[in-house]
Amino acid sequence: MSDDRAATDGERTPPPGLEDSLRLVGHTGKAAFASAQDTGRALRRLVSADFALMRSAFGRGLAWAGVAIVFGASAWALLAGSLIALLVGFFGWSWLGALSLAALISIIVTVFAAWKVGRYFDYTGMHATRRQLHRLGLFDEDDDSADGDKPERDK
């Protein structure tokens, strides 16, 4: 019966021999290993670049924090005093109005500086590395429970 099937399927090629199969498996294994090495090198370069971005962003964040501190502590104290004296002496504002305007300007500059610090510190989160590790299925921090149930502390 198998001879009839072989005769009707004349286009079939015989399966490769054991030696050829082992050679094919060996080449495929080497190719898979080379691919894994390339992936590891690419991930290492990504992590290195992410750390470089993190260091740069951290430095910029600290620089902006220094600007906020210096501006808020020294220059603004002198400028606020001058502004208050000007508003009270020349424009006839009350002390409360002059102090309130100085405080409002101080708050606006402080919020802007804090926003810049937060923006640069966000770059220290290594987002590109996290995305790639998530794609590889490693260090998946968002998937706490596989069955979708909430942990006991959230119930």
Secondary structure, 3 states (H helix, E strand, C coil): CHHHHHHHCCCCCCCCCHHHHHHHHHHHHHHHHHHHHHHHHHHHHHHHHHHHHHHHHHHHHHHHHHHHHHHHHHHHHHHHHHHHHHHHHCCCCCHHHHHHHHHHHHHHHHHHHHHHHHHHHHHHHCHHHHHHHHHHCCCCCCCCCCCCCCCHHHC
